[in-house]
Amino acid sequence: MAELLIWLIAALGAVGGVVLGRLLGRAEGKRTGREEAHQDARSDQIDRMDAGRKAVRDGRDAGAPADRLRDNDNAW
């Protein structure tokens, strides 16, 4: 009887270890996914800021104000 009890405890321990491993793996996967999404969002924000700065820089250096007005007239 004692031997059966030892085997039962060992089996429960193995099953518990598998379940615990799956739960910890899932939590780590979610954390990694959040970090990756945050990093992608920061990269996208930096790219958009650089594009905006370039647009402002190109708009200010586009030439004479009369030329800029003429170029923007058709954009409306």
Sequence and secondary structure as in RCSB ss.txt:
>XXXX:A:sequence
MAELLIWLIAALGAVGGVVLGRLLGRAEGKRTGREEAHQDARSDQIDRMDAGRKAVRDGRDAGAPADRLRDNDNA
W
>XXXX:A:secstr
 HHHHHHHHHHHHHHHHHHHHHHHHHHHHHHHHHHHHHHHHHHHHHHHHHHHHHHHHHHHTSS HHHHHHHHHTT
 
